[in-house]
Amino acid sequence: MAVRSHLLVDASFGPYGIDERRYASQLWASVPDNALVLIDRGYLQANILVPLQQSGTNRNWLTRAKSTSKWKVLKRLGPGDGLVEITVSNEARRKDPTLPKAYQARAIRYQRKGYPPSTLLTSLVDAKRYPAEELRVLYHERWELELGFGEIKTEMLQRLETIRSKSPQAVEQELWGLLVAYNLIRLEMERIADETGVSLLRVSFIAALRFIVDEWTWSANTSSPGAIPRHLDDLRDKIRRFVLPPRRPERSYPRAVKIKMSNYARKLPSTVRRAN
């Protein structure tokens, strides 16, 4: 997913018993050149990151380090910023002899208010070209992927994620149909954003989804094909009214564990009766 537009570039899926990281590796061929891939720390493995970087031109990655991640500091690049060397395990090299014994990365330490300290690892090792502070901010755009999943599951599927199809081929067709429909809505939103001169992320997905579904349903049932362009223009005019205000990145909601409620039923106050 392109995080600044929520447009899906490609998708990979299959049997549940296969590790999702194998599906992720199938997507690297679809990553455009001169791209930065924001990756969950569960994918912090040499057999995933090294092929991603080597399979194209100027393809890079950025992820958060695990608590068990280890590296050797080669050079200090700035406050909380250093060039490091990560050793590839013998087991990983036995499975894939093309992997190097070690690869270089950049370790950037940071701490957000209300959160414990963290370290980012990235293949963008040029500190002058890619300032550490910009990368610290950039990593948190990865959350846009989760927002995109929410748009699909909560808004499009209305929390009814059960696949209706009865065969593997039909399941695949259903999933591709869902992803194509999502991209069609996002492409229409992109046109609206271009016409209004705002960021695509400020166009309400819920409003766009409802208007587009209603318009397509109406056009399919009652309108001639020649009238569809005019209806699309009317649709875009309506959706322009649903441009959201700018986001407020300064807001902070630290994660916290909720207090466990009592297992006993709540005792409500009894009605007080007056004595005669």
N, C-alpha and C positions, 0 to 999 in steps of 0.2 A: 504494500500500500504506500502510495505517495502521501506522506504525513501532512503536507500542506494543502492537499486537495481532497484527500480521502479516496482518490481514484485507485482502483485495484489494478496493479500492473500484471499480476499473474497469481495463480493459486495452485496448490498441490495437495492432494488428499488421497486416501486409500484405506485399506483395512486397519481396524483399530489396534491390532496387535503389533504394528510396526512403529518404531520410535519416531516421533514427530521431527526429530533432527534430520532424519534421512529424507523426509519430505522437503524440509527447508533447503537441503543441499541441491535438490532438483530445481530450485528457483533461481540459482545463481546465474544461469545462462540468460535469464530474463532481466537481470539488473542492468540498467544502462551504464555506459561508460561515464566517468567523471561523476560518480554517485557515492553518497555516504549511506551505508546501511546501519540503522539503529537496531541493535539486537539485544534480546533478553540475555541475562547473564547465564542462563541455562545452556546457551550455545557457545560458551567460552571454551572452545576446544580447537586444537590445532588443525584437525582434519576437517573442520568447518570454516575457520577463519582464513587459513592459508590458501585453500583453493578459491575462496571468494575474492581475495586480493589478487591472485595470480591469473584468474580466468578472463580478465578484461583490461581495459585501459583506465588507470587511475580510479579503480574501485577500492573503497576503503570501508572500514567498519568502526563502530563505536559501541561499547557496552560497559556495564558495571562489573567490577571485579567481585569475585566470590570471597567469602571470609577465609577460604582455604587457599586462595590463589597465592602463588609464590613467584618471585622474579628477582633478578639481579640488577641493581641500579648501575647504569653505565655512565650517565652524565646528568647533572642538574641543569634544568632548562629555565627554572624560575621558581617562585614560591609555590610549594606544593605541586611542582611539575617536574617530571624527570623522564629521561630516556632509559628504558629497561630492556632486559633480555629474558625471555621466557623459554625455559627448557621443555622440549617435547619428550614425553615419556617413551621409554623403550617399547612398551606395549603398543602405543599408537604408531610408532615407526614400523613395528612388525606387521601391523595390519595394513599400513600404507607406506611402503619403502620410499615413496617420492617425497615424504615430509622431511624437512630439514631437522637437524639436531636441536636447533633453537631458532627463534625468530624475535625480531625487535618490535617493540611497541612503546607507547607513551603512557605513563601513569600520571593521572591528574587527581589530586586529592581535593575534596570539597566537603562542605557541610551546609545544609539548608537549615533555616531556623525551625526548631522543633523536631529535627531528625538527627540520628547519629551520624558520625563522619562516614564518608564513602569514598571510593576510588574509582575513577573511570579509566578504562583501557581503550586505546585507539591505535589504528595504524597511521593516523595523521601525525607523523613525527616532526614535521617542520613547525617549530614553535612560533616563528616570525609570521609565517603565512596563515597559521591557524592558532590564534591566541587561545590560551587555556580558558579564559573567562567566557569566550564565545562558545566553546565546546561544553562547558558546564551548563550553560543555558540551553544549548541545542539538544543535549541528551534528553531533556524532559519533554521534548516534542514527541518522543516515542509513545507517550500516553495517547496521542491522537489515534493510534492503531486501536487501542481499547475502546475509544469513543466510537470508532467506525464499527467495531464488533457490536457495540451497544445499539447503534442505528439499525443494524441488520436484525439482531435478535429481538430487541425490545420494540422497535417501531415497525419494521417490515413484517416480522413473524409474530408480533404481539405475544412474545414469550412462549410460543408454541413451536419449539425447536424440533419436535419429533419428525423424522423423515417419513413421509407417507408411502414412498415407493417400496415395492416388494422384491426387487432384484438389484444386484450390484450395478448393472448398467443403468437402470432407471434411477437409482440413487445418485449416480454420477450426473445424469442428465438434469435431475432436479436441482442439485447443488450448483451446476453451471448456470442454469436458468436463473437462480436466485442472485448469483454474483453478477450476471449480465444485467439484470433488472436494476440492481444497486448502482452499477456504473452508469446506466442510462439516466437515472435520476441525478447522479452526481455531475454528469456532463451537462445536463440542462441547467443545473445550479451554477456551473462554471460560466456558462454563457450569460446568466443573469448577473453574476458577480462582475464579469468584464464590462457589461453594459452600464452597471451602476458605479463602477470604479471602487469596489470594496473587496476586501479579502473574501475568498470563497468560504472560509470558516465562519464568516459572519452572516451567511444566508441560512435561515432556519431549515434544517433537514425535515422536521416534522411537517411544517407548512408546505414545503415543496413536495414531499411525498403525497400528502393528501390531495393537493391541487392536481398534481400530475396524474395520479391514479383516477381521480374523478374525470379529468379531461380525456384521458385515453379511453376510459370506459364509455363515456358519452360519445366520443368520436367513432368508436368501433360499432356502436349500436345504432346511431341516428344520423351521423354526418357522412357526407360524401368525401372521398379521398382528397379532392381538390380544395376542400374547406379546412383541412387539417393545419396547414401553415398559419392561417388566420387565427385559428383557435390557439395555436402555440404562442403566437404573439400576445393574445389576450391573457394567456396563462402567465407569461413572463411579467406582464404589467401588474398582475395581481400579486405575484410572489415578491415583487420589489417592495411591497409594503411590509414584508416580514424580514427585512434586514435587521439583524440583531445589533445591539450596542457593542462597542469594543470590549474585549475581555479585560479582566482585572487581575493581572498576574501577581500583584502584590498580596493577594489574599493567601492565607496560609491555614491549612487544616491538618495539623499533625495527626498521624495515625495513633489510635489508642484502643486498648482492650475494654470492651464494655463490661460493666459489673454484672455478674451472673445473677439472674433473678431467682427468688426462692422457689423451690419445688412445690411448696404448699399453695393452695388456692388462696387468693386474696380475700381477706375478711372485710366485708363492707360494713359500715356503721349501721347498727340496728335502728329502727324507727322508735323514737321516744314517745311513750304514751303518757298522757296526763292522768294523774290519779284523781278520781272524783271525790 
